[in-house]
Amino acid sequence: MTQWVEQFARMAMRFQRDNGSWGWLILQDSSRSDSSTAATLAWFLTNAAILPSLETACKQSTEKALHYLMKVTRRDGAIDFSQGDTKAIGIHSQEFDILPFTQGFALRTVSTLR
């Protein structure tokens, strides 16, 4: 299991954009940044940082993701630009807005870091 966590973490960090986000289509650079992906991967990477081989890289990647999330946070504290729920296999939402799911994972990440 540890090997799978390490492999997934390294793969995820490879696809992180310079602004700290991930696109909703990971292999298409022109796809919109997805805050829900950034929040969930930040939480995952925060937890993966317990592995000594990943500690530094995961912490740096998490900080980049949190910086991105701060940039897309509205004045009222809601994180914007989260992809809506998937409708069915292969049918993805084209709506990017506020999603409580994203808020929860962002808060989880920050509370884990403290």
Secondary structure, DSSP 8 states (H G I E B T S, - for coil): -HHHHHHHHHHHHHT--TTS--BSSTT-TTS-B-HHHHHHHHHHHHHHTTSTTTHHHHHHHHHHHHHHHHHTB-TTS-B--EE----BTTB----EE--HHHHHHHHHHHHHH-
